[in-house]
Amino acid sequence: MKIALLTASYFPEYNGVSIRTEGIARGLSALGHHVYILVPGMKLAREITDYAVVWRIPVSHSLFSTIFEKFTKFHPSRFFAFFKHLHHIIQKEGINLVHTRQPLDFFLLGYFFRKKMPWAVEVHKFLSVSDYENGVIGALRKNLLLFFERFFMNVSDVVVTMTASGKSTLQQHGITRPIIVVPNASSLTRRRVSSPFPRRGYLLYVGNLRDVEGIDHLLRSFALIHKKLPDISCVVIGGGDVKKWQAYTKKLHLENSVPFLGEIPYQNLLPYYQHALLFVYPRKNVTYHKDIIGLKFYDALRVGLPFVTSDVGEMGALIKKHRVGVVTRPGDDVDFAQNIIALLRQPQLLSRLKKNALRSSRLFSWKRSCIHLSTSYQRLVQQGKHHD
């Protein structure tokens, strides 16, 4: 079967969207499907990779479209560029099914093709609800955006999400279409590599540097840890408002113990995971974090790196189930710090958690994650299912 994945970003742009898109392509390819990734680019180009054919669609840079998307979750320039080329690509490649990620301009593209072939939408959160909970938008705009998100999902053939908790949230907000859970997995290849820098030991954070991620909670907690364990550092990897958090670190007098390394290409992250003592990953108690288990969780498991995170949602539950780390009270700096200190002072417990992490990592692969997705897509195509 031939499946088109429409996404807003893909390699060489290294982020969670790119990595998950490649992961799903990897899983579907391993199950015998042909995958075509359609992504914005500088010029129209067709590239062949190990897991997919990548079509880069030329999208003009438009300040108006960028601002418009910020308020509406719809990028006009991207929509018209994809609409111009999508029909030709579908015919040329003989595509059987269209799988569109957020935001709304991709949903509208899928909507236009739903009479010709099955159409799936991939949703990990309601953009409207997430922005509202984070204080970005007000109730009126949230309700308007939620209306459109719900409409497009309920006229698709199937909805794809990341966790069972995410599925429940979608259903609670009125999604009535079948929902398929496709968990994340790791794409790292485990091998022994040298340490990225000469440090005696460090905690590791990998992720976006946004307020909603709880970076302030992490840094305040590390200030408490540093008083007890001054030789330990905390390595922070990720893009975002780096200068803001560097200034915050300086106020806490931690500038020599918290290096901010910025964004690092995914294929270069392995040494940082492999030589860290713990993966530290605070979570705020909001819907988005309850429903998401990020890629970095599976990457840490892949190398046997134990977790310390907040007891929030699916991630907290999975850590407790597989005994691959400890969970702490959300937003409690002292509890977060004390648990990390206790772990570092108990080498036998830390060793046991490492073994549990390595053993658990065998349960998660992109091929395994995509099995239900594959059978559902095959059934839709075989039935010739589409909306009237």
Secondary structure, 3 states (H helix, E strand, C coil): CEEEEECCCCCCCCCHHHHHHHHHHHHHHHCCCEEEEEEEECCCEEEECCCCEEEEEECCCCHHHHHHHHHHCCCHHHHHHHHHHHHHHHHHHCCCEEEEECCHHHHHHHHHHCCCCCEEEECCCCHHHHHHHCCCCCHHHHHHHHHHHHHHHHCCCEEEECCHHHHHHHHHCCCCCCEEECCCCCCCCCCCCCCCCCCCCEEEEECCECHHHCHHHHHHHHHHHHHHCCCCEEEEECCECHHHHHHHHHHCCCCCCCCECCCCCHHHCHHHHHCCCEEEECCCCCHHHHHCCCHHHHHHHHCCCCEEEECCHHHHHHHHHHCCEEEECCCCHHHHHHHHHHHHCCHHHHHHHHHHHHHHHCCCCHHHHCHHHHHHHHHHHHHCCCCC
